[in-house]
Amino acid sequence: VRHNGLIQEMDHPTAGHVAVPGPAVIFSSFSPAGPTPPPVIGQHTVQVLRDTLSYSDDIIKELLESKAVAQSDAL
């Protein structure tokens, strides 16, 4: 399984060295990029609030200060 690339290893910013599932199908004419770590909790909080929900910077600051939302500082 590991030899066929179905299990790959990667470094995660908070979890350390982890094994993750590899691609289910591998084509001879295409070489996929290596695995990338999933986001840590809160990694995209500000981006979602600003870009998706159109919250102002002042509102985002209030939400962060009141701990209603969290932004990860792990990266």
PDB file with SEQRES, HELIX, SHEET and CRYST1 records, atoms N, CA, C and O in Angstrom:
SEQRES   1 A   75  VAL ARG HIS ASN GLY LEU ILE GLN GLU MET ASP HIS PRO          
SEQRES   2 A   75  THR ALA GLY HIS VAL ALA VAL PRO GLY PRO ALA VAL ILE          
SEQRES   3 A   75  PHE SER SER PHE SER PRO ALA GLY PRO THR PRO PRO PRO          
SEQRES   4 A   75  VAL ILE GLY GLN HIS THR VAL GLN VAL LEU ARG ASP THR          
SEQRES   5 A   75  LEU SER TYR SER ASP ASP ILE ILE LYS GLU LEU LEU GLU          
SEQRES   6 A   75  SER LYS ALA VAL ALA GLN SER ASP ALA LEU                      
HELIX    1 AA1 THR A   45  GLN A   47  1                                   3    
HELIX    2 AA2 VAL A   48  THR A   52  3                                   5    
HELIX    3 AA3 ASP A   57  GLU A   65  1                                   9    
SHEET    1 AA1 2 ILE A   7  HIS A  12  0                                        
SHEET    2 AA1 2 GLY A  16  PRO A  21 -1                                        
CRYST1    1.000    1.000    1.000  90.00  90.00  90.00 P 1           1          
ATOM      1  N   VAL A   1       0.838  -1.187   0.000  1.00  0.00           N  
ATOM      2  CA  VAL A   1       0.000   0.000   0.000  1.00  0.00           C  
ATOM      3  C   VAL A   1       0.884   1.252   0.000  1.00  0.00           C  
ATOM      4  O   VAL A   1       0.659   2.170  -0.789  1.00  0.00           O  
ATOM      5  N   ARG A   2       1.870   1.290   0.867  1.00  0.00           N  
ATOM      6  CA  ARG A   2       2.764   2.456   0.920  1.00  0.00           C  
ATOM      7  C   ARG A   2       3.591   2.544  -0.366  1.00  0.00           C  
ATOM      8  O   ARG A   2       3.796   3.634  -0.900  1.00  0.00           O  
ATOM      9  N   HIS A   3       4.065   1.395  -0.864  1.00  0.00           N  
ATOM     10  CA  HIS A   3       4.867   1.357  -2.089  1.00  0.00           C  
ATOM     11  C   HIS A   3       4.083   1.906  -3.285  1.00  0.00           C  
ATOM     12  O   HIS A   3       4.658   2.563  -4.153  1.00  0.00           O  
ATOM     13  N   ASN A   4       2.787   1.643  -3.335  1.00  0.00           N  
ATOM     14  CA  ASN A   4       1.948   2.117  -4.437  1.00  0.00           C  
ATOM     15  C   ASN A   4       1.520   3.573  -4.273  1.00  0.00           C  
ATOM     16  O   ASN A   4       0.827   4.104  -5.140  1.00  0.00           O  
ATOM     17  N   GLY A   5       1.910   4.220  -3.201  1.00  0.00           N  
ATOM     18  CA  GLY A   5       1.583   5.628  -2.987  1.00  0.00           C  
ATOM     19  C   GLY A   5       0.204   5.869  -2.406  1.00  0.00           C  
ATOM     20  O   GLY A   5      -0.266   7.006  -2.372  1.00  0.00           O  
ATOM     21  N   LEU A   6      -0.456   4.798  -1.941  1.00  0.00           N  
ATOM     22  CA  LEU A   6      -1.785   4.977  -1.363  1.00  0.00           C  
ATOM     23  C   LEU A   6      -1.716   5.589   0.028  1.00  0.00           C  
ATOM     24  O   LEU A   6      -2.692   6.170   0.501  1.00  0.00           O  
ATOM     25  N   ILE A   7      -0.576   5.463   0.680  1.00  0.00           N  
ATOM     26  CA  ILE A   7      -0.326   6.136   1.958  1.00  0.00           C  
ATOM     27  C   ILE A   7       0.912   7.005   1.758  1.00  0.00           C  
ATOM     28  O   ILE A   7       1.961   6.511   1.347  1.00  0.00           O  
ATOM     29  N   GLN A   8       0.790   8.284   2.044  1.00  0.00           N  
ATOM     30  CA  GLN A   8       1.914   9.204   1.924  1.00  0.00           C  
ATOM     31  C   GLN A   8       2.145   9.884   3.262  1.00  0.00           C  
ATOM     32  O   GLN A   8       1.250   9.943   4.105  1.00  0.00           O  
ATOM     33  N   GLU A   9       3.339  10.389   3.446  1.00  0.00           N  
ATOM     34  CA  GLU A   9       3.673  11.070   4.696  1.00  0.00           C  
ATOM     35  C   GLU A   9       3.942  12.539   4.419  1.00  0.00           C  
ATOM     36  O   GLU A   9       4.413  12.914   3.345  1.00  0.00           O  
ATOM     37  N   MET A  10       3.633  13.356   5.409  1.00  0.00           N  
ATOM     38  CA  MET A  10       3.848  14.794   5.278  1.00  0.00           C  
ATOM     39  C   MET A  10       4.033  15.407   6.653  1.00  0.00           C  
ATOM     40  O   MET A  10       3.720  14.783   7.667  1.00  0.00           O  
ATOM     41  N   ASP A  11       4.535  16.616   6.685  1.00  0.00           N  
ATOM     42  CA  ASP A  11       4.672  17.358   7.935  1.00  0.00           C  
ATOM     43  C   ASP A  11       3.515  18.334   8.054  1.00  0.00           C  
ATOM     44  O   ASP A  11       3.216  19.081   7.123  1.00  0.00           O  
ATOM     45  N   HIS A  12       2.865  18.317   9.215  1.00  0.00           N  
ATOM     46  CA  HIS A  12       1.746  19.221   9.494  1.00  0.00           C  
ATOM     47  C   HIS A  12       2.238  20.263  10.496  1.00  0.00           C  
ATOM     48  O   HIS A  12       2.984  19.918  11.412  1.00  0.00           O  
ATOM     49  N   PRO A  13       1.836  21.541  10.347  1.00  0.00           N  
ATOM     50  CA  PRO A  13       2.366  22.594  11.220  1.00  0.00           C  
ATOM     51  C   PRO A  13       2.063  22.413  12.700  1.00  0.00           C  
ATOM     52  O   PRO A  13       2.823  22.902  13.535  1.00  0.00           O  
ATOM     53  N   THR A  14       0.974  21.725  13.057  1.00  0.00           N  
ATOM     54  CA  THR A  14       0.668  21.541  14.475  1.00  0.00           C  
ATOM     55  C   THR A  14       0.665  20.082  14.901  1.00  0.00           C  
ATOM     56  O   THR A  14       0.877  19.794  16.079  1.00  0.00           O  
ATOM     57  N   ALA A  15       0.429  19.152  13.979  1.00  0.00           N  
ATOM     58  CA  ALA A  15       0.348  17.728  14.327  1.00  0.00           C  
ATOM     59  C   ALA A  15       1.667  16.999  14.134  1.00  0.00           C  
ATOM     60  O   ALA A  15       1.803  15.853  14.562  1.00  0.00           O  
ATOM     61  N   GLY A  16       2.642  17.639  13.497  1.00  0.00           N  
ATOM     62  CA  GLY A  16       3.924  16.988  13.257  1.00  0.00           C  
ATOM     63  C   GLY A  16       3.883  16.109  12.014  1.00  0.00           C  
ATOM     64  O   GLY A  16       3.174  16.412  11.055  1.00  0.00           O  
ATOM     65  N   HIS A  17       4.641  15.025  12.036  1.00  0.00           N  
ATOM     66  CA  HIS A  17       4.747  14.116  10.890  1.00  0.00           C  
ATOM     67  C   HIS A  17       3.541  13.177  10.893  1.00  0.00           C  
ATOM     68  O   HIS A  17       3.322  12.464  11.873  1.00  0.00           O  
ATOM     69  N   VAL A  18       2.755  13.166   9.810  1.00  0.00           N  
ATOM     70  CA  VAL A  18       1.534  12.355   9.750  1.00  0.00           C  
ATOM     71  C   VAL A  18       1.457  11.585   8.437  1.00  0.00           C  
ATOM     72  O   VAL A  18       2.037  11.988   7.428  1.00  0.00           O  
ATOM     73  N   ALA A  19       0.728  10.469   8.469  1.00  0.00           N  
ATOM     74  CA  ALA A  19       0.437   9.691   7.267  1.00  0.00           C  
ATOM     75  C   ALA A  19      -0.943  10.093   6.767  1.00  0.00           C  
ATOM     76  O   ALA A  19      -1.881  10.241   7.550  1.00  0.00           O  
ATOM     77  N   VAL A  20      -1.055  10.267   5.455  1.00  0.00           N  
ATOM     78  CA  VAL A  20      -2.324  10.674   4.850  1.00  0.00           C  
ATOM     79  C   VAL A  20      -2.606   9.800   3.631  1.00  0.00           C  
ATOM     80  O   VAL A  20      -1.684   9.238   3.042  1.00  0.00           O  
ATOM     81  N   PRO A  21      -3.887   9.685   3.251  1.00  0.00           N  
ATOM     82  CA  PRO A  21      -4.198   8.917   2.044  1.00  0.00           C  
ATOM     83  C   PRO A  21      -3.620   9.592   0.807  1.00  0.00           C  
ATOM     84  O   PRO A  21      -3.686  10.814   0.670  1.00  0.00           O  
ATOM     85  N   GLY A  22      -3.061   8.806  -0.078  1.00  0.00           N  
ATOM     86  CA  GLY A  22      -2.558   9.313  -1.349  1.00  0.00           C  
ATOM     87  C   GLY A  22      -3.659   9.311  -2.391  1.00  0.00           C  
ATOM     88  O   GLY A  22      -4.808   9.002  -2.075  1.00  0.00           O  
ATOM     89  N   PRO A  23      -3.325   9.651  -3.632  1.00  0.00           N  
ATOM     90  CA  PRO A  23      -4.337   9.659  -4.687  1.00  0.00           C  
ATOM     91  C   PRO A  23      -4.842   8.246  -4.971  1.00  0.00           C  
ATOM     92  O   PRO A  23      -4.068   7.289  -4.947  1.00  0.00           O  
ATOM     93  N   ALA A  24      -6.138   8.119  -5.238  1.00  0.00           N  
ATOM     94  CA  ALA A  24      -6.734   6.812  -5.508  1.00  0.00           C  
ATOM     95  C   ALA A  24      -6.326   6.283  -6.878  1.00  0.00           C  
ATOM     96  O   ALA A  24      -6.238   5.071  -7.074  1.00  0.00           O  
ATOM     97  N   VAL A  25      -6.079   7.177  -7.818  1.00  0.00           N  
ATOM     98  CA  VAL A  25      -5.708   6.786  -9.177  1.00  0.00           C  
ATOM     99  C   VAL A  25      -4.438   7.533  -9.548  1.00  0.00           C  
ATOM    100  O   VAL A  25      -4.310   8.726  -9.274  1.00  0.00           O  
ATOM    101  N   ILE A  26      -3.507   6.836 -10.167  1.00  0.00           N  
ATOM    102  CA  ILE A  26      -2.263   7.460 -10.612  1.00  0.00           C  
ATOM    103  C   ILE A  26      -2.128   7.215 -12.111  1.00  0.00           C  
ATOM    104  O   ILE A  26      -2.174   6.068 -12.555  1.00  0.00           O  
ATOM    105  N   PHE A  27      -1.963   8.273 -12.888  1.00  0.00           N  
ATOM    106  CA  PHE A  27      -1.825   8.177 -14.334  1.00  0.00           C  
ATOM    107  C   PHE A  27      -0.358   8.287 -14.718  1.00  0.00           C  
ATOM    108  O   PHE A  27       0.390   9.040 -14.094  1.00  0.00           O  
ATOM    109  N   SER A  28       0.063   7.545 -15.740  1.00  0.00           N  
ATOM    110  CA  SER A  28       1.464   7.564 -16.155  1.00  0.00           C  
ATOM    111  C   SER A  28       1.861   8.906 -16.759  1.00  0.00           C  
ATOM    112  O   SER A  28       3.036   9.272 -16.715  1.00  0.00           O  
ATOM    113  N   SER A  29       0.915   9.644 -17.320  1.00  0.00           N  
ATOM    114  CA  SER A  29       1.237  10.918 -17.965  1.00  0.00           C  
ATOM    115  C   SER A  29       1.043  12.124 -17.047  1.00  0.00           C  
ATOM    116  O   SER A  29       1.217  13.265 -17.474  1.00  0.00           O  
ATOM    117  N   PHE A  30       0.686  11.874 -15.800  1.00  0.00           N  
ATOM    118  CA  PHE A  30       0.425  12.977 -14.874  1.00  0.00           C  
ATOM    119  C   PHE A  30       1.000  12.625 -13.514  1.00  0.00           C  
ATOM    120  O   PHE A  30       0.723  11.557 -12.968  1.00  0.00           O  
ATOM    121  N   SER A  31       1.790  13.516 -12.981  1.00  0.00           N  
ATOM    122  CA  SER A  31       2.379  13.298 -11.665  1.00  0.00           C  
ATOM    123  C   SER A  31       1.789  14.316 -10.689  1.00  0.00           C  
ATOM    124  O   SER A  31       2.103  15.504 -10.775  1.00  0.00           O  
ATOM    125  N   PRO A  32       0.936  13.864  -9.760  1.00  0.00           N  
ATOM    126  CA  PRO A  32       0.327  14.820  -8.825  1.00  0.00           C  
ATOM    127  C   PRO A  32       1.364  15.405  -7.874  1.00  0.00           C  
ATOM    128  O   PRO A  32       2.378  14.776  -7.570  1.00  0.00           O  
ATOM    129  N   ALA A  33       1.092  16.601  -7.418  1.00  0.00           N  
ATOM    130  CA  ALA A  33       1.954  17.228  -6.410  1.00  0.00           C  
ATOM    131  C   ALA A  33       1.851  16.432  -5.118  1.00  0.00           C  
ATOM    132  O   ALA A  33       0.880  15.707  -4.906  1.00  0.00           O  
ATOM    133  N   GLY A  34       2.828  16.565  -4.274  1.00  0.00           N  
ATOM    134  CA  GLY A  34       2.798  15.876  -2.990  1.00  0.00           C  
ATOM    135  C   GLY A  34       1.665  16.385  -2.123  1.00  0.00           C  
ATOM    136  O   GLY A  34       1.063  17.417  -2.420  1.00  0.00           O  
ATOM    137  N   PRO A  35       1.376  15.670  -1.059  1.00  0.00           N  
ATOM    138  CA  PRO A  35       0.268  16.083  -0.194  1.00  0.00           C  
ATOM    139  C   PRO A  35       0.565  17.413   0.495  1.00  0.00           C  
ATOM    140  O   PRO A  35       1.713  17.725   0.811  1.00  0.00           O  
ATOM    141  N   THR A  36      -0.468  18.165   0.714  1.00  0.00           N  
ATOM    142  CA  THR A  36      -0.346  19.416   1.457  1.00  0.00           C  
ATOM    143  C   THR A  36      -1.174  19.296   2.728  1.00  0.00           C  
ATOM    144  O   THR A  36      -2.197  18.611   2.731  1.00  0.00           O  
ATOM    145  N   PRO A  37      -0.759  19.941   3.796  1.00  0.00           N  
ATOM    146  CA  PRO A  37      -1.484  19.783   5.062  1.00  0.00           C  
ATOM    147  C   PRO A  37      -2.860  20.438   5.016  1.00  0.00           C  
ATOM    148  O   PRO A  37      -3.051  21.453   4.346  1.00  0.00           O  
ATOM    149  N   PRO A  38      -3.812  19.852   5.728  1.00  0.00           N  
ATOM    150  CA  PRO A  38      -5.118  20.497   5.831  1.00  0.00           C  
ATOM    151  C   PRO A  38      -4.987  21.756   6.682  1.00  0.00           C  
ATOM    152  O   PRO A  38      -4.029  21.889   7.443  1.00  0.00           O  
ATOM    153  N   PRO A  39      -5.925  22.670   6.565  1.00  0.00           N  
ATOM    154  CA  PRO A  39      -5.842  23.889   7.373  1.00  0.00           C  
ATOM    155  C   PRO A  39      -6.005  23.579   8.859  1.00  0.00           C  
ATOM    156  O   PRO A  39      -6.699  22.636   9.237  1.00  0.00           O  
ATOM    157  N   VAL A  40      -5.363  24.377   9.682  1.00  0.00           N  
ATOM    158  CA  VAL A  40      -5.553  24.249  11.126  1.00  0.00           C  
ATOM    159  C   VAL A  40      -6.830  24.998  11.502  1.00  0.00           C  
ATOM    160  O   VAL A  40      -7.291  25.863  10.756  1.00  0.00           O  
ATOM    161  N   ILE A  41      -7.392  24.667  12.644  1.00  0.00           N  
ATOM    162  CA  ILE A  41      -8.637  25.304  13.075  1.00  0.00           C  
ATOM    163  C   ILE A  41      -8.429  26.814  13.179  1.00  0.00           C  
ATOM    164  O   ILE A  41      -7.506  27.275  13.851  1.00  0.00           O  
ATOM    165  N   GLY A  42      -9.275  27.566  12.525  1.00  0.00           N  
ATOM    166  CA  GLY A  42      -9.204  29.022  12.560  1.00  0.00           C  
ATOM    167  C   GLY A  42      -8.272  29.637  11.538  1.00  0.00           C  
ATOM    168  O   GLY A  42      -8.099  30.856  11.521  1.00  0.00           O  
ATOM    169  N   GLN A  43      -7.664  28.823  10.683  1.00  0.00           N  
ATOM    170  CA  GLN A  43      -6.683  29.350   9.739  1.00  0.00           C  
ATOM    171  C   GLN A  43      -7.293  30.360   8.764  1.00  0.00           C  
ATOM    172  O   GLN A  43      -6.632  31.331   8.395  1.00  0.00           O  
ATOM    173  N   HIS A  44      -8.518  30.151   8.351  1.00  0.00           N  
ATOM    174  CA  HIS A  44      -9.139  31.019   7.351  1.00  0.00           C  
ATOM    175  C   HIS A  44     -10.279  31.876   7.904  1.00  0.00           C  
ATOM    176  O   HIS A  44     -11.098  32.389   7.141  1.00  0.00           O  
ATOM    177  N   THR A  45     -10.334  32.029   9.218  1.00  0.00           N  
ATOM    178  CA  THR A  45     -11.442  32.758   9.837  1.00  0.00           C  
ATOM    179  C   THR A  45     -11.597  34.167   9.275  1.00  0.00           C  
ATOM    180  O   THR A  45     -12.677  34.535   8.814  1.00  0.00           O  
ATOM    181  N   VAL A  46     -10.542  34.947   9.310  1.00  0.00           N  
ATOM    182  CA  VAL A  46     -10.626  36.339   8.860  1.00  0.00           C  
ATOM    183  C   VAL A  46     -10.947  36.395   7.365  1.00  0.00           C  
ATOM    184  O   VAL A  46     -11.744  37.229   6.934  1.00  0.00           O  
ATOM    185  N   GLN A  47     -10.342  35.528   6.587  1.00  0.00           N  
ATOM    186  CA  GLN A  47     -10.594  35.494   5.146  1.00  0.00           C  
ATOM    187  C   GLN A  47     -12.072  35.223   4.852  1.00  0.00           C  
ATOM    188  O   GLN A  47     -12.660  35.885   3.997  1.00  0.00           O  
ATOM    189  N   VAL A  48     -12.673  34.263   5.547  1.00  0.00           N  
ATOM    190  CA  VAL A  48     -14.091  33.943   5.331  1.00  0.00           C  
ATOM    191  C   VAL A  48     -14.980  35.097   5.781  1.00  0.00           C  
ATOM    192  O   VAL A  48     -15.918  35.474   5.078  1.00  0.00           O  
ATOM    193  N   LEU A  49     -14.686  35.656   6.952  1.00  0.00           N  
ATOM    194  CA  LEU A  49     -15.502  36.768   7.446  1.00  0.00           C  
ATOM    195  C   LEU A  49     -15.446  37.966   6.499  1.00  0.00           C  
ATOM    196  O   LEU A  49     -16.466  38.603   6.236  1.00  0.00           O  
ATOM    197  N   ARG A  50     -14.263  38.265   5.993  1.00  0.00           N  
ATOM    198  CA  ARG A  50     -14.092  39.438   5.134  1.00  0.00           C  
ATOM    199  C   ARG A  50     -14.584  39.157   3.705  1.00  0.00           C  
ATOM    200  O   ARG A  50     -15.413  39.898   3.177  1.00  0.00           O  
ATOM    201  N   ASP A  51     -14.075  38.093   3.087  1.00  0.00           N  
ATOM    202  CA  ASP A  51     -14.320  37.870   1.659  1.00  0.00           C  
ATOM    203  C   ASP A  51     -15.666  37.218   1.358  1.00  0.00           C  
ATOM    204  O   ASP A  51     -16.302  37.547   0.356  1.00  0.00           O  
ATOM    205  N   THR A  52     -16.102  36.306   2.207  1.00  0.00           N  
ATOM    206  CA  THR A  52     -17.350  35.589   1.943  1.00  0.00           C  
ATOM    207  C   THR A  52     -18.547  36.283   2.574  1.00  0.00           C  
ATOM    208  O   THR A  52     -19.604  36.397   1.955  1.00  0.00           O  
ATOM    209  N   LEU A  53     -18.377  36.745   3.811  1.00  0.00           N  
ATOM    210  CA  LEU A  53     -19.498  37.346   4.538  1.00  0.00           C  
ATOM    211  C   LEU A  53     -19.502  38.870   4.502  1.00  0.00           C  
ATOM    212  O   LEU A  53     -20.429  39.502   5.010  1.00  0.00           O  
ATOM    213  N   SER A  54     -18.468  39.464   3.904  1.00  0.00           N  
ATOM    214  CA  SER A  54     -18.357  40.925   3.741  1.00  0.00           C  
ATOM    215  C   SER A  54     -18.366  41.685   5.062  1.00  0.00           C  
ATOM    216  O   SER A  54     -18.897  42.794   5.127  1.00  0.00           O  
ATOM    217  N   TYR A  55     -17.787  41.108   6.118  1.00  0.00           N  
ATOM    218  CA  TYR A  55     -17.686  41.805   7.400  1.00  0.00           C  
ATOM    219  C   TYR A  55     -16.579  42.855   7.308  1.00  0.00           C  
ATOM    220  O   TYR A  55     -15.569  42.649   6.635  1.00  0.00           O  
ATOM    221  N   SER A  56     -16.778  43.962   7.981  1.00  0.00           N  
ATOM    222  CA  SER A  56     -15.760  45.014   8.005  1.00  0.00           C  
ATOM    223  C   SER A  56     -14.631  44.609   8.953  1.00  0.00           C  
ATOM    224  O   SER A  56     -14.797  43.729   9.798  1.00  0.00           O  
ATOM    225  N   ASP A  57     -13.491  45.262   8.797  1.00  0.00           N  
ATOM    226  CA  ASP A  57     -12.351  44.978   9.676  1.00  0.00           C  
ATOM    227  C   ASP A  57     -12.685  45.282  11.132  1.00  0.00           C  
ATOM    228  O   ASP A  57     -12.225  44.582  12.034  1.00  0.00           O  
ATOM    229  N   ASP A  58     -13.486  46.325  11.366  1.00  0.00           N  
ATOM    230  CA  ASP A  58     -13.873  46.669  12.742  1.00  0.00           C  
ATOM    231  C   ASP A  58     -14.711  45.564  13.378  1.00  0.00           C  
ATOM    232  O   ASP A  58     -14.493  45.208  14.536  1.00  0.00           O  
ATOM    233  N   ILE A  59     -15.663  45.023  12.633  1.00  0.00           N  
ATOM    234  CA  ILE A  59     -16.505  43.939  13.153  1.00  0.00           C  
ATOM    235  C   ILE A  59     -15.661  42.692  13.397  1.00  0.00           C  
ATOM    236  O   ILE A  59     -15.823  42.020  14.415  1.00  0.00           O  
ATOM    237  N   ILE A  60     -14.767  42.385  12.471  1.00  0.00           N  
ATOM    238  CA  ILE A  60     -13.897  41.212  12.633  1.00  0.00           C  
ATOM    239  C   ILE A  60     -13.039  41.370  13.881  1.00  0.00           C  
ATOM    240  O   ILE A  60     -12.873  40.421  14.647  1.00  0.00           O  
ATOM    241  N   LYS A  61     -12.496  42.563  14.089  1.00  0.00           N  
ATOM    242  CA  LYS A  61     -11.684  42.824  15.282  1.00  0.00           C  
ATOM    243  C   LYS A  61     -12.502  42.614  16.551  1.00  0.00           C  
ATOM    244  O   LYS A  61     -12.019  42.012  17.510  1.00  0.00           O  
ATOM    245  N   GLU A  62     -13.740  43.107  16.561  1.00  0.00           N  
ATOM    246  CA  GLU A  62     -14.617  42.918  17.727  1.00  0.00           C  
ATOM    247  C   GLU A  62     -14.886  41.435  17.977  1.00  0.00           C  
ATOM    248  O   GLU A  62     -14.843  40.979  19.120  1.00  0.00           O  
ATOM    249  N   LEU A  63     -15.160  40.687  16.918  1.00  0.00           N  
ATOM    250  CA  LEU A  63     -15.429  39.253  17.063  1.00  0.00           C  
ATOM    251  C   LEU A  63     -14.211  38.512  17.615  1.00  0.00           C  
ATOM    252  O   LEU A  63     -14.347  37.636  18.470  1.00  0.00           O  
ATOM    253  N   LEU A  64     -13.027  38.865  17.126  1.00  0.00           N  
ATOM    254  CA  LEU A  64     -11.799  38.230  17.618  1.00  0.00           C  
ATOM    255  C   LEU A  64     -11.540  38.596  19.080  1.00  0.00           C  
ATOM    256  O   LEU A  64     -11.213  37.727  19.888  1.00  0.00           O  
ATOM    257  N   GLU A  65     -11.685  39.876  19.421  1.00  0.00           N  
ATOM    258  CA  GLU A  65     -11.430  40.322  20.792  1.00  0.00           C  
ATOM    259  C   GLU A  65     -12.423  39.734  21.788  1.00  0.00           C  
ATOM    260  O   GLU A  65     -12.064  39.461  22.933  1.00  0.00           O  
ATOM    261  N   SER A  66     -13.670  39.538  21.359  1.00  0.00           N  
ATOM    262  CA  SER A  66     -14.678  38.959  22.255  1.00  0.00           C  
ATOM    263  C   SER A  66     -14.602  37.432  22.297  1.00  0.00           C  
ATOM    264  O   SER A  66     -15.335  36.784  23.045  1.00  0.00           O  
ATOM    265  N   LYS A  67     -13.712  36.872  21.489  1.00  0.00           N  
ATOM    266  CA  LYS A  67     -13.516  35.420  21.382  1.00  0.00           C  
ATOM    267  C   LYS A  67     -14.748  34.697  20.845  1.00  0.00           C  
ATOM    268  O   LYS A  67     -14.940  33.508  21.097  1.00  0.00           O  
ATOM    269  N   ALA A  68     -15.582  35.431  20.100  1.00  0.00           N  
ATOM    270  CA  ALA A  68     -16.708  34.802  19.412  1.00  0.00           C  
ATOM    271  C   ALA A  68     -16.203  33.948  18.254  1.00  0.00           C  
ATOM    272  O   ALA A  68     -16.831  32.957  17.881  1.00  0.00           O  
ATOM    273  N   VAL A  69     -15.051  34.344  17.686  1.00  0.00           N  
ATOM    274  CA  VAL A  69     -14.368  33.571  16.649  1.00  0.00           C  
ATOM    275  C   VAL A  69     -12.891  33.521  17.014  1.00  0.00           C  
ATOM    276  O   VAL A  69     -12.422  34.284  17.858  1.00  0.00           O  
ATOM    277  N   ALA A  70     -12.174  32.623  16.377  1.00  0.00           N  
ATOM    278  CA  ALA A  70     -10.737  32.499  16.644  1.00  0.00           C  
ATOM    279  C   ALA A  70      -9.976  32.472  15.330  1.00  0.00           C  
ATOM    280  O   ALA A  70     -10.462  31.961  14.321  1.00  0.00           O  
ATOM    281  N   GLN A  71      -8.793  33.023  15.362  1.00  0.00           N  
ATOM    282  CA  GLN A  71      -7.881  32.987  14.223  1.00  0.00           C  
ATOM    283  C   GLN A  71      -6.635  32.249  14.673  1.00  0.00           C  
ATOM    284  O   GLN A  71      -6.062  32.572  15.713  1.00  0.00           O  
ATOM    285  N   SER A  72      -6.216  31.269  13.905  1.00  0.00           N  
ATOM    286  CA  SER A  72      -5.042  30.484  14.275  1.00  0.00           C  
ATOM    287  C   SER A  72      -3.768  31.294  14.085  1.00  0.00           C  
ATOM    288  O   SER A  72      -3.603  31.986  13.080  1.00  0.00           O  
ATOM    289  N   ASP A  73      -2.879  31.201  15.047  1.00  0.00           N  
ATOM    290  CA  ASP A  73      -1.559  31.822  14.946  1.00  0.00           C  
ATOM    291  C   ASP A  73      -0.487  30.760  14.737  1.00  0.00           C  
ATOM    292  O   ASP A  73       0.704  31.054  14.834  1.00  0.00           O  
ATOM    293  N   ALA A  74      -0.907  29.516  14.447  1.00  0.00           N  
ATOM    294  CA  ALA A  74       0.031  28.397  14.350  1.00  0.00           C  
ATOM    295  C   ALA A  74       0.940  28.494  13.142  1.00  0.00           C  
ATOM    296  O   ALA A  74       2.000  27.870  13.114  1.00  0.00           O  
ATOM    297  N   LEU A  75       0.540  29.272  12.137  1.00  0.00           N  
ATOM    298  CA  LEU A  75       1.349  29.335  10.926  1.00  0.00           C  
ATOM    299  C   LEU A  75       2.133  30.558  10.955  1.00  0.00           C  
ATOM    300  O   LEU A  75       2.896  30.825  10.027  1.00  0.00           O  
TER     301      LEU A  75                                                      
END                                                                             
